[in-house]
Amino acid sequence: MDFAWTDEQCQGHEQARLFAQRELAGTGAEELGEAPGKEAGRERWRERWRKCAGFGVQGLNLPVAHGGLGLDTRTAVHVLEGLGEGCSDNGLLLALGAQLWSVGMPLLRFGSEAQQRRWLPGLAQGESIGAFALTEAESGSDGLHVRTRAVAEAGGYRLEGVKAFVTNAPEAEVFVVVAASAAEAGYFGLTAFVLERGMAGLEVGPGLRKMGLETSPMAEVRLNGVWAPAEAVLGEVGGGGAVVRHTLEWERGCLLAPALGTMERLLQATTAHARGRKQFGRPIINFEAVGERLAEMRLRLEVSRLLLYQFAWLKDQGQAAGLQASMTKLYVSESLRRTAELAVHLHGAAGYMRELEYERTWRDAMASSLYSGTTEMQHNLIAESLLQPAAAAGERAAPSGRRLAGPAAAATSEPGAGPPSASALGRQRERGEAGVEYAPAGSGEAGR
Ligand SMILES: Cc1cc2nc3c(=O)[nH]c(=O)nc-3n(C[C@H](O)[C@H](O)[C@H](O)COP(=O)(O)OP(=O)(O)OC[C@H]3O[C@@H](n4cnc5c(N)ncnc54)[C@H](O)[C@@H]3O)c2cc1C
């Protein structure tokens, strides 16, 4: 793995940082006004969204043919890191990421030509907004056991169910929705659909108020007998599990790329404060306990970078990186939470005040260990990877640039050739090897 950034990549990072400082100043909350969801606030939020699209953010990872910039993953995440450093509107950053990785990537991989032509250019150019709807009230971590039903009728499917906590839903025009088309078939009974606002029976609930991330719109998506023609199926009927797996891998690996920039900004500001703030006649940075905490922030940032860049590098090599995605998600989210907490703490009482960004960023950061699979679920997935025969035989569980061998590869598989097929996993089951269906109940493989 090459750690050196090219001049072009450095420029992309720097330009994104400057763009964010110039065009996305403020928290974004004032843009929404006192009552999020009010028309004026929504229009101002859309304006910020369009500015991002003008810079190219929503098209970073999409091919030029679909109106994107066609960047490789490493370059895209480095640009997002710069964006995160310059922009403290963490809600907007999450909303952008939810579209980039959870809507753009599954459409790119599984979308029909017609679906790609219909949606990708608009998403890249900021004219349309996308949402990924998997979670339900009864299936969160156990995300593959959805209650939403897709009942086959002549020429398509009738969808019934309610999706919960869907980022971007209040603003979205396009929804990637996962439903059970054959409930008894488990993983292979799931089917993903591309639905659009305005379809009869598709209703978006009122915007949800959250602890933080106020500028990341969120709502329920209710499917009251929505008619989805066969052309609305994303990928194959019964291939919804593969869509989820693919989407979550990208989400976990890349969603927190802007958080690298956030952590950099918090570290710089907290260090500057510790150098300037005097107690007992000297700068507080000179107290060992303060220095230790700054060192922890620094170390967490650097390790987060290494994990995220490694994930991006593996994807650029066309490799499966499910395990790296889990490790990246777990470590970066926990580091973001800890870094934000330390930024509040080392600023003293001032850090606890609303005037500074730290308490808000800490509230925003708290969500990162929940979305895209909780910290506990990532622990489960990482631990399960150690149960795979390859790891038990002494092979490295987290190869740098090498594919996992054998069943471990299948369990985290997202090779260039395609998702794990039903027949391949069926053969695994026959051999009694570990795979999706063989994961312990409630474990990561069986869930998110
Ligand atoms: C800001 C934000 C944005 C989101 N955006 C989206 C979105 O766009 N689309 C979408 O579909 N969903 C979205 N979600 C939902 C998110 O994916 C779920 O909240 C998450 O998967 C956890 O599910 P849950 O909330 O039902 O918690 P639960 O699954 O009920 O978990 C509750 C607690 O139990 C623990 N737990 C559960 N099972 C296990 C286990 N097997 N082992 C150990 N611990 C376990 C969890 O770690 C957690 O601490 C979002 C959530 C947030 C907070």
PDBQT file of the ligand as one rigid body, heavy atoms in Angstrom, charges set to zero:
ROOT
HETATM    1  C1  LIG A 501     -28.195   9.193  12.928  1.00  0.00    +0.000 C 
HETATM    2  C2  LIG A 501     -28.701   7.875  12.411  1.00  0.00    +0.000 A 
HETATM    3  C3  LIG A 501     -28.900   7.693  11.052  1.00  0.00    +0.000 A 
HETATM    4  C4  LIG A 501     -29.460   6.501  10.575  1.00  0.00    +0.000 A 
HETATM    5  N1  LIG A 501     -29.717   6.367   9.230  1.00  0.00    +0.000 NA
HETATM    6  C5  LIG A 501     -30.275   5.226   8.759  1.00  0.00    +0.000 A 
HETATM    7  C6  LIG A 501     -30.596   5.092   7.363  1.00  0.00    +0.000 A 
HETATM    8  O1  LIG A 501     -30.370   5.996   6.564  1.00  0.00    +0.000 OA
HETATM    9  N2  LIG A 501     -31.185   3.947   6.948  1.00  0.00    +0.000 N 
HETATM   10  C7  LIG A 501     -31.465   2.926   7.792  1.00  0.00    +0.000 A 
HETATM   11  O2  LIG A 501     -31.963   1.903   7.339  1.00  0.00    +0.000 OA
HETATM   12  N3  LIG A 501     -31.175   3.012   9.126  1.00  0.00    +0.000 NA
HETATM   13  C8  LIG A 501     -30.597   4.141   9.621  1.00  0.00    +0.000 A 
HETATM   14  N4  LIG A 501     -30.315   4.258  10.974  1.00  0.00    +0.000 N 
HETATM   15  C9  LIG A 501     -30.676   3.183  11.882  1.00  0.00    +0.000 C 
HETATM   16  C10 LIG A 501     -29.451   2.394  12.376  1.00  0.00    +0.000 C 
HETATM   17  O3  LIG A 501     -28.877   1.640  11.366  1.00  0.00    +0.000 OA
HETATM   18  C11 LIG A 501     -29.898   1.524  13.561  1.00  0.00    +0.000 C 
HETATM   19  O4  LIG A 501     -30.198   2.427  14.598  1.00  0.00    +0.000 OA
HETATM   20  C12 LIG A 501     -28.833   0.539  14.015  1.00  0.00    +0.000 C 
HETATM   21  O5  LIG A 501     -28.662  -0.488  13.084  1.00  0.00    +0.000 OA
HETATM   22  C13 LIG A 501     -29.178  -0.074  15.385  1.00  0.00    +0.000 C 
HETATM   23  O6  LIG A 501     -30.481  -0.575  15.408  1.00  0.00    +0.000 OA
HETATM   24  P1  LIG A 501     -31.485  -0.170  16.588  1.00  0.00    +0.000 P 
HETATM   25  O7  LIG A 501     -31.464   1.309  16.708  1.00  0.00    +0.000 OA
HETATM   26  O8  LIG A 501     -32.772  -0.824  16.328  1.00  0.00    +0.000 OA
HETATM   27  O9  LIG A 501     -30.823  -0.746  17.894  1.00  0.00    +0.000 OA
HETATM   28  P2  LIG A 501     -30.930  -2.258  18.434  1.00  0.00    +0.000 P 
HETATM   29  O10 LIG A 501     -30.601  -3.211  17.353  1.00  0.00    +0.000 OA
HETATM   30  O11 LIG A 501     -32.204  -2.426  19.149  1.00  0.00    +0.000 OA
HETATM   31  O12 LIG A 501     -29.744  -2.271  19.478  1.00  0.00    +0.000 OA
HETATM   32  C14 LIG A 501     -29.856  -1.754  20.800  1.00  0.00    +0.000 C 
HETATM   33  C15 LIG A 501     -28.572  -2.076  21.546  1.00  0.00    +0.000 C 
HETATM   34  O13 LIG A 501     -28.397  -3.491  21.608  1.00  0.00    +0.000 OA
HETATM   35  C16 LIG A 501     -27.145  -3.848  21.070  1.00  0.00    +0.000 C 
HETATM   36  N5  LIG A 501     -27.248  -5.140  20.368  1.00  0.00    +0.000 N 
HETATM   37  C17 LIG A 501     -28.239  -5.566  19.531  1.00  0.00    +0.000 A 
HETATM   38  N6  LIG A 501     -27.961  -6.788  19.068  1.00  0.00    +0.000 NA
HETATM   39  C18 LIG A 501     -26.761  -7.145  19.583  1.00  0.00    +0.000 A 
HETATM   40  C19 LIG A 501     -25.922  -8.294  19.481  1.00  0.00    +0.000 A 
HETATM   41  N7  LIG A 501     -26.224  -9.333  18.694  1.00  0.00    +0.000 N 
HETATM   42  N8  LIG A 501     -24.747  -8.280  20.167  1.00  0.00    +0.000 NA
HETATM   43  C20 LIG A 501     -24.395  -7.248  20.954  1.00  0.00    +0.000 A 
HETATM   44  N9  LIG A 501     -25.144  -6.142  21.093  1.00  0.00    +0.000 NA
HETATM   45  C21 LIG A 501     -26.308  -6.093  20.424  1.00  0.00    +0.000 A 
HETATM   46  C22 LIG A 501     -26.786  -2.731  20.107  1.00  0.00    +0.000 C 
HETATM   47  O14 LIG A 501     -25.396  -2.650  19.864  1.00  0.00    +0.000 OA
HETATM   48  C23 LIG A 501     -27.329  -1.509  20.829  1.00  0.00    +0.000 C 
HETATM   49  O15 LIG A 501     -26.417  -1.039  21.763  1.00  0.00    +0.000 OA
HETATM   50  C24 LIG A 501     -29.770   5.452  11.472  1.00  0.00    +0.000 A 
HETATM   51  C25 LIG A 501     -29.543   5.621  12.860  1.00  0.00    +0.000 A 
HETATM   52  C26 LIG A 501     -29.025   6.815  13.322  1.00  0.00    +0.000 A 
HETATM   53  C27 LIG A 501     -28.809   6.986  14.810  1.00  0.00    +0.000 C 
ENDROOT
TORSDOF 0
